Amino acid sequence: MCGIVGILGQHQVAPILVDALKRLEYRGYDSAGIATVNNGLLDRRRAVGKLVNLSDVLVHNPLAGLAGIGHTRWATHGAANEQNAHPHACGPVTVVHNGIIENFRDLRETLSAHGYSPVTDTDTETVAMLCAHYLAQGHDPKAAVQATIAELDGAFALLFLFEGHENLMIAARKGSPLAIGHGDGEMYVGSDAIALAPMTDQITYLDEGDIAFITRDGADIIDATGAPAHRDIQRIEAQATVIDKAGHKHFMTKEIHEQPVVLSEALARYAPNGIPALPEALDFTKFDRILMVACGTGYYSCLTAKYWFEQIARIPCEVDVASEFRYREPPIAPRTLAIFVSQSGETADTLAALRYAKDQADMIVSLVNVGTSSIAREADLALAILAGIEVSVASTKAYTNQLTVLALLALAAAQAKGAIDDHGLASHMKDLRQVPDLMRQTLKLDNDIASLAKTLAPAPSVLFLGRGVMFATALEAALKLKELSYIHAEAYASGELKHGPIALIEPALPVVVFAPHDRLFDKTVSNMQEVMARHGQVMLITDAQGRASASDGTHSLLELPATGDLSGPIVYALPAQLLAYHTAMAKGTDIDQPRNLAKSVTVE
Ligand code: AGP
């Protein structure tokens, strides 16, 4: 989603701001802009589309100044055009914003009585108008921002710059994260530390409700009550901010190929001696049921884990998408462990769902990839999935590492509940430990998968089928294909085929079937045969045993190594990812930043 940067520097900031914004490109955006204050005057440049367009504008119309703010916008209110691009300005103030100001219409009305009229469709402009209004009433910038923030409803991160103040930026956090960077006679603000990486590794994260008054000498912070607050300066590991394709054409392929390594790291952390070793605080004997909540790909990792928790640990498990869960406001039974899964740790719906569950569930555990995120901080226990920075908007290695940590949780639960004996545990662990190897073997099939993708690329629609744990794999595969190639895709539990989707079957519809040779294989094959009997084009993804018994009549087939109950959905995620990747390559779509998508969805 929107990216924010700000610099009080010693050098011309415009090129540095654009460079910092480039490091936030992965979040997804559709326009960009920067503003500086120079000789006391504010000025700004904005452009629709990629940052290269903003750079072009700056070549023809440079922007001077040692203090500036910048923004990449992911449109929420109003089209992606130059007028709606940030920074937004009103008189002596300019502002960039991530999030949503929910009461902006009411504020607009109030402000119109004072002679302020909007010139954009955005909610953000209202913040600039409100702050300008307080400045006009004689408030200084600090008081004006405090008065402004007090009137805003919603979740946001804001950064202000003022006419006549070349040594002041004001940052405010409510709902969306902001990092303050400390330099040598310079200060920085960023949506995350990654944006600031080349400039500093000394970072202060603002807490909920904080407002920071930043000069080149440092930051004075007040908390939500207005009291002075101390926030630590943390040193960020250089490795944590490296954004580099490592020779790959796209971040997505780099991240797909990193999976064997990062998955091994998760196994080493959570099962160092070959058996699950989770924090003691997580005592499964205290829970009778599990609730899991997430969005998108995280939701599919939860759906997979439901099978594991129920089949292996025999614990009833409910899974929901966060946007439904939070407003359904379901009762949460006593002795419930609530697990929230989010790569970014900032997904607005998942965070709201976590807050809803907080006073009701016995314990809140989060699985996150960003240890400093809100979802990590607000949980009773945060488990890092250790996937490393995921830049591609389409989630890949975070998914398989989420699955790995969830598999270990399920085994720990099974042990604690006495649902598994030593032999059973050893056999599941053996299965999990072979995953990095199985992944490496699967990645060698990249060229075969690229050929299969040629079948999908011209199709207007694709159907994915799977049973049991492979149902969630099918859902994830459909999501990946939609995200990357913009081809309509649907996924069904194979058994549901006859209940409607079979009407879609015709020769032009590719049907991708995920079917390892497991105890449900024959059932899935029956469904596949129903497709073939209607001249549907079946692409079967299976193993050697599956190939031997069911390849007849399929349009194409991909043979993966043999897998087990835990390794299956993790390994089968790779062809799902690579099929989407190669289909997108064939179609020439924007792979790392698909249209309309954002990496971290910080608005509802
Ligand atoms: C995955 O490819 C998607 N980009 C998306 O579904 C994502 O998983 C979802 O928005 C949830 O994000 P989170 O894991 O950061 O909470």
Residues whose N, C-alpha, C, O or C-beta is under 5 A from the ligand:
A	BS01	AGP	C295 G296 T297 G298 V341 S342 Q343 S344 G345 T347 V393 A394 S395 A598 K599 V601
